[in-house]
């Protein structure tokens, strides 16, 4: 799967991933290969990415996630270092 994490300022991450866990408005949920198409709002919290290097965590400040055809786009208000 391909993941892009974007903020209004820049592209924070782009690459192949095996799983992504996002802080959804009604609770966190995980996106795996073959996930059904979805658009969901996101709360402030950790966005966990699993890829060939292990697990990376990004702290996001709200936003939206879209999943379509194994491509995940996260539009975050901000990513806190």
Steps between C-alpha positions, in 0.01 A plus 500: 500500500609855439464764773522878471484727806444862402465825695420844356875574512666185367500130424602330825520138378462300180576134456397136507347374825351175626262651760385841624316577825321835511321689782144505362231722649319196646821321601819387334489247218751311289526497122641188334545392137165459327314735741161614376483856363445747784517868586518584871574800719794475739559624853825621656718200581757248382506374142697173494664378180643151455744454215814304416702716746270419794247732658497880475263723696386846394305721741228667293268787578164406346424447135349257250602159363398352165557138398445392139660212305778441757597869495468688830501879513509675839432873493605620846462851639852465644760242597662568836866403531 
